[in-house]
């Protein structure tokens, strides 16, 4: 279990052994795929009309990093256009559009920067995914708990009321945002998005939150919020209890989310390697 959690949070990733270099800029090639292309969300953004939005991938494997081209205009290594995945080695020159990169061994500073950037990327991803729902859910939880406590005088009833109010707001916003995102993805693929497509969205959220949410709603959140209201009282007590419950709640939630994300990235990278290899029968061979 500990190994799975550390892998989910990226703590057991292999260190970078190679890096792409262009002038003063360096991009460590580590344990996750890197997207190269014109799209702003690419890991390495490359301008130019001849550059596809998602032009190529660098995919780490157990035997080294592979450069995988999936563009129409082509990706070049050492002056040769790729026809199949290319195993990158120090000294290779990768050209996409009018931009060239050199492959070199990763420096210690680059490895440290990669580890730091990896945690920063995860933190931004978590804040983007959970932040808006968490803020509005906090307002709902504290407001409901304080109101019910004032009406009933019972910290237990108020704690459960706060937990229920937070769940309604939190999951309502999460479900709405995920549905909009999936509808957008469906539109990009040229297909519709109807009520039947909402079931997979709900199933994904159950896998992500199910176990943690069951324990949180029935036991953890009411316990901490009840203690906060009983020992501190008012908005401050409700907020303190809510934040303590969040610490317990988000441990398994973040682990499940990162594990699912890593699994999907590995599956997508494997699919790309398979598709590109199938059409690249005349692959250029790297020097021995």
Residue pairs with C-beta under 8 A, 6 or more apart in sequence:
3 12
4 255
4 259
5 255
6 12
7 13
7 259
7 262
8 254
8 255
8 256
8 258
8 259
8 262
9 122
9 254
9 255
9 258
10 31
10 32
10 118
10 119
10 122
10 258
10 262
13 30
13 31
13 32
13 118
14 30
14 31
14 60
15 30
15 106
15 111
15 114
15 115
16 28
16 29
16 30
16 106
16 110
16 111
16 114
17 29
17 105
17 106
18 28
18 29
18 65
18 88
18 90
18 103
18 104
18 105
18 106
19 26
19 27
19 28
19 29
19 103
19 104
19 105
19 106
19 107
19 110
20 26
20 27
20 29
20 44
20 58
20 94
20 101
20 102
20 103
21 101
21 102
21 103
21 104
22 99
22 100
22 101
22 102
26 107
26 110
26 113
27 34
27 43
27 44
28 106
28 110
28 111
28 113
28 114
29 58
29 60
29 65
29 88
29 106
30 60
30 114
30 118
31 60
32 60
32 262
32 265
33 57
33 58
33 59
33 60
33 265
33 268
33 269
34 43
34 44
34 57
34 58
35 41
35 42
35 43
35 44
35 54
35 57
36 42
36 43
36 44
36 46
36 55
36 56
36 57
36 58
36 96
37 44
37 45
37 46
37 51
37 52
37 53
37 54
37 55
37 56
37 71
38 45
38 46
38 47
38 48
38 51
38 52
38 53
38 55
39 45
39 53
39 54
42 53
42 54
46 55
46 96
46 97
46 99
47 97
47 99
48 96
48 97
48 98
48 99
49 97
50 73
50 97
50 98
51 71
51 73
51 96
51 97
51 99
52 70
52 71
52 72
52 73
54 70
55 69
55 70
55 71
55 75
55 96
55 97
56 67
56 68
56 69
56 70
56 71
56 75
56 96
57 67
57 68
57 70
57 269
57 272
58 65
58 66
58 67
58 68
58 88
59 65
59 66
59 68
59 85
59 269
59 272
59 273
60 66
61 273
63 87
64 87
64 88
64 89
65 87
65 88
66 85
66 86
66 87
66 88
66 273
67 75
67 77
67 82
67 85
67 86
67 87
67 88
67 94
68 85
68 272
68 273
68 276
69 75
69 82
69 276
70 272
70 275
70 276
71 96
73 97
74 81
74 82
75 81
75 82
75 94
75 95
75 96
76 82
76 94
76 95
76 96
77 86
77 88
77 92
77 93
77 94
77 95
77 284
78 92
78 93
79 93
79 95
80 284
82 280
82 283
82 284
83 279
83 280
83 281
83 282
83 283
83 284
84 276
84 277
84 279
84 280
84 281
84 282
84 283
84 284
85 273
85 276
85 277
85 280
85 283
86 92
86 283
86 284
86 286
87 286
88 94
88 103
89 103
89 286
90 103
90 104
90 105
91 102
91 103
91 104
92 102
92 103
92 286
93 100
93 101
93 102
93 103
94 100
94 101
94 102
94 103
95 101
106 114
122 258
126 254
126 257
129 257
130 174
130 250
132 173
132 177
133 169
133 170
133 171
133 173
133 174
133 177
134 170
134 246
136 169
136 170
136 173
137 166
137 167
137 169
137 170
137 173
138 166
138 239
138 242
139 169
140 165
140 166
140 168
140 169
140 170
141 162
141 163
141 165
141 166
141 225
141 238
141 242
142 162
142 235
142 238
142 239
142 242
143 165
144 158
144 161
144 162
144 164
144 165
144 166
145 158
145 159
145 161
145 162
145 165
145 225
145 229
145 238
145 242
146 158
146 234
146 235
146 238
147 161
148 154
148 157
148 158
148 161
148 162
149 155
149 157
149 158
149 229
149 238
152 158
155 226
155 227
155 229
155 230
156 222
156 226
158 225
158 226
158 229
158 238
159 221
159 222
159 223
159 224
159 225
159 226
159 229
159 241
160 222
162 221
162 225
162 238
162 242
163 216
163 217
163 221
163 222
163 225
164 217
166 221
166 242
167 213
167 217
171 205
171 209
174 205
175 201
175 202
175 205
178 201
178 204
178 205
179 198
179 201
182 193
182 197
182 200
182 201
183 193
183 197
186 192
186 193
186 197
187 193
207 256
207 260
208 253
208 256
208 257
208 260
209 253
209 256
211 252
212 249
212 250
212 251
212 252
212 253
212 256
213 249
216 245
216 248
216 249
220 245
220 248
220 249
221 241
221 242
221 245
221 249
223 245
224 241
224 242
224 244
224 245
224 248
225 238
225 241
225 242
225 245
226 241
227 241
228 236
228 237
228 238
228 239
228 240
228 241
228 242
228 244
229 237
229 238
229 241
230 237
231 237
232 240
